[in-house]
Amino acid sequence: MIINQIIMQKIIQNIILVSFVILIIPASCGQTEREKESGPDPVASHRPSVLPEPRSGSIVTPGDGDTFILGEEITIDLQFDETSGEVEEVNMTVDGVDTMFSGSLPGTLVWNSAGQPVGSRHLRIIIDFEDGPKETYSLRVILKSDITPRRYTYRAVNSYPHDIRAFTQGLVYHQGYLYESTGRYGRSTLRKVDLETGDVLRSLNLDRDLFGEGLCVHDDKLYQLTWQSQVGFIYDIESFSRLGRVYYETEGWGLTSDGTNLLKSDGSHYIYVLDPRYFAEVDRIEVYDHNGRVENINELEFIDGIIYANVFDTDNIIMIERETGRVTGLADLTGLLDQRYHHPDLDVLNGIAYDHENDRLFVTGKNWPRLFEIDLIPE
């Protein structure tokens, strides 16, 4: 009897609850409609009532990636259909920096490329329409050098002994001594060398799984790269004690210092500008001559605002403007090492060092028995 009473009470409670919900729902719906009539929904007011229609415009010329000569005026033909509306304002940037141009839209714009670095430049055209939001059009153009590199031959001023076992990868002159990074797995070293005698005064062996590469002096410390391990080392220049490691994403080839940053090559046409504290990339130089980009940039030396670079697997040294990437000169050192010094393990020209105090330029090669002081002579 008691159980039946409890069941009946539960049934009555459920009937009352359902009736209450049915009574509330119409009232709530009616209240919501009255609120909408008296004012906008505060959430809906933040949504656009109509999404803007995409405009159909395009850059007709030039094509993306087209090549021009530095300093050339580049005409940009940008066309819209009749739905675009009136153009209120046009701005242009090059690599994120505002730039000057002439012309107007609809029609053509003309951009003068003078004063730019060579290589890939990214243009953005920002158009503000009277009846709609701004639109952005992007374009990439390639600028090659506007000058033909000056050609040089050479004169050997002095010749010095060089360790025939040194597979030279990096070379630098500092306060009366040569510092050298040598390569090959299991044989890579860091060395301090006496210029006159070729004697190795101090040497440090790299781990057998590391292939030594570029070398430079910066802030009285030695920086040494490795080839494919993406790690480099910082040393005390006096003791060769290791002060730290640096890491990078590309291969390591050549290395030099411009006094503020480090400049690194990886065998491509790029020279990477690196913060010496963290080895973070702060800029990138693209190397172009009048024919196009120059690949295989290897050992580097910075001399009075110009980057001297070995071009791998050639007898050429090129001169590159630090600020623009233009190749301004080319020295052909063919025949520098006399035939009588040739041997089976002889390899290519590699290694450039400069004595800033006495204006002396030194070069050698991989497994070369001689190191040379040379003068470059314009042809």
C-alpha positions as CSV (number, residue, x, y, z in Angstrom):
1,M,0.0,0.0,0.0
2,I,2.8,2.4,0.9
3,I,4.7,1.6,-2.3
4,N,1.6,2.3,-4.4
5,Q,1.2,5.7,-2.7
6,I,4.9,6.6,-3.5
7,I,4.4,5.7,-7.2
8,M,1.2,7.8,-7.4
9,Q,3.1,10.8,-5.8
10,K,5.9,10.5,-8.5
11,I,3.4,10.4,-11.3
12,I,1.6,13.5,-10.0
13,Q,5.0,15.4,-9.6
14,N,6.0,14.6,-13.2
15,I,2.5,15.7,-14.5
16,I,2.9,19.0,-12.7
17,L,6.5,19.5,-14.0
18,V,5.6,18.9,-17.6
19,S,2.6,21.3,-17.4
20,F,4.9,24.0,-15.9
21,V,7.4,23.6,-18.8
22,I,4.6,23.8,-21.4
23,L,3.4,27.0,-19.8
24,I,6.9,28.6,-19.8
25,I,7.9,27.9,-23.4
26,P,5.4,30.2,-25.1
27,A,6.1,33.0,-22.7
28,S,9.8,32.7,-23.3
29,C,9.4,32.7,-27.1
30,G,7.1,35.7,-26.9
31,Q,9.6,37.6,-24.7
32,T,12.4,36.9,-27.2
33,E,10.4,38.2,-30.1
34,R,9.5,41.4,-28.2
35,E,13.2,41.9,-27.4
36,K,14.1,41.6,-31.1
37,E,11.4,44.1,-32.0
38,S,12.6,46.6,-29.5
39,G,16.4,46.4,-30.4
40,P,19.1,44.4,-32.1
41,D,20.5,41.1,-30.7
42,P,23.7,42.2,-29.1
43,V,25.5,39.1,-30.4
44,A,24.1,39.4,-33.9
45,S,25.2,43.0,-34.0
46,H,28.9,41.9,-34.2
47,R,28.3,39.7,-37.3
48,P,28.3,41.3,-40.8
49,S,24.9,41.1,-42.2
50,V,26.3,40.6,-45.8
51,L,29.7,39.1,-46.5
52,P,31.7,41.2,-49.1
53,E,31.7,39.7,-52.5
54,P,35.2,38.8,-53.8
55,R,36.5,41.2,-56.4
56,S,37.8,39.7,-59.7
57,G,41.1,41.5,-60.4
58,S,44.5,40.2,-61.5
59,I,48.0,41.3,-62.4
60,V,48.3,40.8,-66.2
61,T,52.0,41.7,-66.4
62,P,54.7,41.1,-65.4
63,G,54.5,37.4,-64.6
64,D,55.3,36.2,-61.2
65,G,59.1,35.5,-61.0
66,D,60.0,37.5,-64.2
67,T,63.6,38.8,-64.3
68,F,64.6,42.4,-64.8
69,I,67.8,44.4,-64.7
70,L,68.5,46.4,-61.5
71,G,67.4,50.0,-62.0
72,E,64.9,49.1,-64.7
73,E,61.4,50.6,-64.6
74,I,58.9,47.8,-64.2
75,T,55.3,48.4,-65.6
76,I,52.6,46.6,-63.7
77,D,49.3,46.1,-65.5
78,L,46.5,45.4,-63.0
79,Q,43.0,45.0,-64.3
80,F,39.6,44.7,-62.6
81,D,36.1,44.0,-63.9
82,E,33.1,46.4,-63.6
83,T,32.2,45.1,-60.1
84,S,35.3,46.5,-58.5
85,G,34.1,50.0,-57.9
86,E,36.1,53.2,-57.7
87,V,39.7,53.2,-56.4
88,E,40.3,55.6,-53.6
89,E,44.0,55.0,-52.7
90,V,46.9,52.7,-53.9
91,N,50.1,51.9,-51.9
92,M,53.0,49.7,-52.8
93,T,55.6,47.9,-50.6
94,V,58.8,46.1,-51.5
95,D,59.8,43.4,-49.0
96,G,57.4,45.0,-46.5
97,V,58.8,48.6,-47.0
98,D,56.8,51.4,-48.5
99,T,58.1,52.4,-51.9
100,M,57.4,55.1,-54.5
101,F,55.7,54.5,-57.8
102,S,53.9,56.4,-60.6
103,G,50.7,55.8,-62.5
104,S,47.2,55.1,-61.2
105,L,44.4,52.5,-61.2
106,P,42.6,51.4,-63.2
107,G,45.5,51.4,-65.6
108,T,49.2,50.7,-65.0
109,L,51.7,51.4,-62.2
110,V,55.4,51.9,-62.8
111,W,58.0,51.0,-60.2
112,N,61.7,52.0,-60.5
113,S,63.9,49.2,-59.1
114,A,67.0,51.4,-58.7
115,G,68.6,51.2,-55.2
116,Q,67.3,47.7,-54.4
117,P,69.4,44.7,-53.6
118,V,69.6,42.1,-56.4
119,G,67.6,38.9,-56.2
120,S,64.0,38.1,-55.4
121,R,62.0,41.1,-54.4
122,H,58.4,40.8,-53.2
123,L,56.0,43.5,-54.2
124,R,52.6,44.1,-52.6
125,I,50.0,46.4,-54.1
126,I,47.4,47.5,-51.5
127,I,44.2,49.0,-53.1
128,D,41.6,50.9,-51.1
129,F,38.2,51.0,-52.8
130,E,35.6,53.6,-52.0
131,D,32.8,51.0,-51.5
132,G,34.7,48.1,-50.0
133,P,37.6,46.8,-48.0
134,K,41.2,47.0,-49.0
135,E,42.6,44.4,-51.3
136,T,46.2,43.2,-51.7
137,Y,47.9,41.8,-54.8
138,S,51.4,40.2,-54.5
139,L,54.1,39.8,-57.1
140,R,57.6,38.5,-57.1
141,V,60.3,39.8,-59.5
142,I,63.9,38.9,-59.9
143,L,66.5,41.6,-60.2
144,K,69.9,40.7,-61.7
145,S,72.9,43.0,-61.6
146,D,73.1,46.0,-63.8
147,I,76.9,45.9,-64.2
148,T,79.4,43.5,-65.8
149,P,82.0,42.3,-63.2
150,R,85.4,43.8,-63.6
151,R,87.9,41.0,-64.5
152,Y,91.2,40.6,-62.7
153,T,94.3,38.6,-63.1
154,Y,97.0,38.2,-60.4
155,R,100.6,38.5,-59.5
156,A,102.1,36.2,-56.9
157,V,104.0,38.4,-54.4
158,N,105.2,35.7,-52.0
159,S,104.9,32.0,-51.6
160,Y,104.9,30.1,-48.2
161,P,104.9,26.5,-47.1
162,H,101.5,24.9,-46.5
163,D,100.7,21.5,-45.0
164,I,100.0,19.2,-47.9
165,R,97.6,17.2,-45.6
166,A,95.5,20.2,-44.8
167,F,92.1,20.0,-46.7
168,T,91.6,23.7,-46.3
169,Q,88.0,24.8,-45.7
170,G,88.4,28.1,-43.9
171,L,91.3,30.5,-43.6
172,V,91.7,33.7,-41.6
173,Y,94.7,36.0,-40.7
174,H,94.7,37.6,-37.3
175,Q,97.4,39.5,-35.4
176,G,100.3,37.9,-37.3
177,Y,99.1,34.3,-37.5
178,L,97.0,32.2,-39.8
179,Y,94.0,30.2,-38.4
180,E,92.8,27.4,-40.5
181,S,89.8,25.0,-40.5
182,T,90.5,21.7,-42.3
183,G,87.9,19.1,-43.5
184,R,87.3,15.4,-44.1
185,Y,85.7,13.0,-41.7
186,G,88.1,11.8,-39.1
187,R,90.7,14.4,-40.1
188,S,89.1,17.7,-39.5
189,T,91.0,20.2,-37.4
190,L,91.2,23.8,-36.1
191,R,94.8,25.2,-36.4
192,K,97.0,28.1,-35.6
193,V,99.7,28.3,-38.3
194,D,103.0,30.3,-38.6
195,L,102.8,32.1,-41.9
196,E,106.5,32.1,-42.8
197,T,107.2,28.5,-42.0
198,G,103.8,26.8,-42.3
199,D,104.3,25.2,-38.9
200,V,101.2,24.2,-37.0
201,L,101.6,26.0,-33.6
202,R,98.3,24.7,-32.1
203,S,95.8,22.1,-33.3
204,L,92.5,20.8,-32.1
205,N,90.9,17.6,-33.7
206,L,87.2,17.6,-34.3
207,D,85.1,14.6,-33.5
208,R,85.4,11.9,-36.2
209,D,81.8,12.4,-37.4
210,L,82.3,16.1,-38.0
211,F,83.5,17.7,-41.3
212,G,85.2,21.0,-40.6
213,E,84.2,24.0,-42.8
214,G,84.3,27.8,-42.7
215,L,86.2,29.8,-40.0
216,C,86.3,33.4,-38.9
217,V,87.4,35.6,-36.1
218,H,84.8,37.8,-34.4
219,D,85.2,39.7,-31.2
220,D,88.5,37.9,-30.5
221,K,86.8,34.5,-30.7
222,L,87.0,31.8,-33.3
223,Y,83.8,30.6,-35.0
224,Q,84.0,27.3,-36.9
225,L,81.4,25.6,-39.0
226,T,80.8,22.0,-39.9
227,W,79.5,20.8,-43.2
228,Q,76.3,18.7,-42.8
229,S,75.9,18.4,-39.1
230,Q,74.3,21.8,-38.7
231,V,76.5,22.7,-35.7
232,G,79.4,25.0,-35.2
233,F,81.7,25.9,-32.4
234,I,83.0,29.0,-30.6
235,Y,86.6,28.9,-29.3
236,D,88.9,31.0,-27.2
237,I,91.4,32.2,-29.7
238,E,94.4,31.8,-27.4
239,S,93.7,28.4,-25.8
240,F,91.3,26.8,-28.4
241,S,89.0,26.0,-25.4
242,R,85.5,25.5,-26.5
243,L,83.2,28.4,-25.4
244,G,79.9,27.2,-26.9
245,R,78.0,25.7,-29.8
246,V,75.9,27.3,-32.5
247,Y,73.2,25.7,-34.7
248,Y,71.9,26.5,-38.2
249,E,69.5,24.9,-40.6
250,T,71.5,24.8,-43.8
251,E,74.8,23.2,-44.7
252,G,77.9,25.1,-43.5
253,W,80.4,26.2,-46.1
254,G,82.1,29.6,-45.8
255,L,82.2,32.0,-42.9
256,T,83.4,35.6,-42.3
257,S,82.6,38.6,-40.1
258,D,81.7,42.1,-41.3
259,G,82.5,43.5,-37.8
260,T,78.9,43.4,-36.6
261,N,77.4,40.2,-37.9
262,L,78.6,36.9,-39.3
263,L,78.2,36.0,-43.0
264,K,77.7,32.3,-43.9
265,S,77.5,30.5,-47.2
266,D,76.0,27.1,-47.9
267,G,76.9,26.4,-51.5
268,S,73.9,28.1,-52.9
269,H,73.6,31.7,-54.2
270,Y,72.7,32.9,-50.6
271,I,74.9,34.5,-48.0
272,Y,73.2,34.4,-44.6
273,V,73.6,37.3,-42.2
274,L,73.7,35.9,-38.7
275,D,73.6,37.4,-35.2
276,P,76.9,36.2,-33.6
277,R,75.3,35.8,-30.2
278,Y,72.6,33.4,-31.2
279,F,73.4,32.5,-34.8
280,A,69.9,33.7,-35.7
281,E,69.4,34.8,-39.3
282,V,68.8,38.6,-39.4
283,D,69.1,39.1,-43.2
284,R,70.0,37.2,-46.4
285,I,72.1,38.4,-49.3
286,E,71.4,37.0,-52.8
287,V,74.4,36.9,-55.1
288,Y,73.7,37.9,-58.8
289,D,75.8,39.1,-61.6
290,H,74.7,40.4,-65.0
291,N,73.8,36.9,-66.2
292,G,71.8,35.8,-63.2
293,R,72.4,34.2,-59.8
294,V,75.8,32.8,-58.9
295,E,75.7,29.4,-57.2
296,N,78.4,27.5,-55.3
297,I,79.5,30.4,-53.0
298,N,82.1,28.9,-50.7
299,E,84.9,30.3,-48.6
300,L,84.4,34.0,-47.6
301,E,86.5,37.0,-46.6
302,F,85.2,40.5,-45.8
303,I,87.4,43.3,-47.1
304,D,86.4,47.0,-47.0
305,G,82.7,46.4,-47.6
306,I,83.2,43.7,-50.2
307,I,82.8,40.0,-49.7
308,Y,85.4,38.0,-51.5
309,A,84.2,34.4,-52.2
310,N,85.6,31.3,-53.7
311,V,83.3,29.8,-56.3
312,F,83.5,26.1,-55.6
313,D,85.2,23.8,-58.1
314,T,86.6,26.8,-60.0
315,D,89.8,28.9,-59.9
316,N,87.7,32.0,-59.5
317,I,87.3,34.5,-56.7
318,I,84.4,36.9,-57.0
319,M,83.8,40.2,-55.3
320,I,80.3,40.9,-53.9
321,E,78.8,44.1,-52.6
322,R,77.8,43.6,-49.0
323,E,74.7,45.8,-49.3
324,T,73.3,44.8,-52.7
325,G,74.6,41.3,-53.5
326,R,75.9,42.5,-56.9
327,V,79.1,40.8,-58.2
328,T,81.5,43.7,-59.0
329,G,84.6,41.7,-59.8
330,L,86.0,38.3,-60.8
331,A,89.6,37.2,-60.4
332,D,90.7,34.1,-62.4
333,L,93.6,32.5,-60.5
334,T,94.2,29.7,-63.0
335,G,97.8,28.5,-63.0
336,L,98.6,29.9,-59.5
337,L,100.0,26.6,-58.3
338,D,102.8,25.6,-60.5
339,Q,102.6,22.2,-62.2
340,R,105.7,20.9,-60.3
341,Y,103.6,21.1,-57.0
342,H,100.8,18.9,-58.3
343,H,100.2,15.5,-56.7
344,P,97.4,12.9,-56.6
345,D,95.5,14.3,-53.6
346,L,95.6,17.9,-54.8
347,D,92.2,19.5,-54.8
348,V,90.6,22.9,-55.7
349,L,91.5,26.5,-54.8
350,N,90.0,27.2,-51.4
351,G,90.9,29.6,-48.7
352,I,91.1,33.4,-48.6
353,A,92.7,35.4,-45.8
354,Y,93.4,39.2,-45.5
355,D,95.9,41.1,-43.4
356,H,94.0,44.3,-42.8
357,E,96.9,46.1,-41.2
358,N,99.4,45.5,-44.0
359,D,96.9,45.1,-46.9
360,R,98.0,41.6,-47.9
361,L,95.8,39.0,-49.5
362,F,96.5,35.3,-49.1
363,V,95.1,32.3,-50.9
364,T,95.6,28.6,-50.9
365,G,93.8,25.4,-51.8
366,K,92.8,21.9,-50.5
367,N,96.0,19.9,-49.9
368,W,98.1,22.5,-51.6
369,P,101.8,22.5,-50.6
370,R,102.0,26.3,-51.0
371,L,100.1,29.4,-49.7
372,F,100.4,32.6,-51.7
373,E,100.3,36.3,-51.1
374,I,98.9,37.8,-54.3
375,D,98.0,41.2,-55.9
376,L,94.9,41.4,-58.0
377,I,95.5,43.3,-61.3
378,P,92.6,44.7,-63.4
379,E,92.6,43.4,-66.9
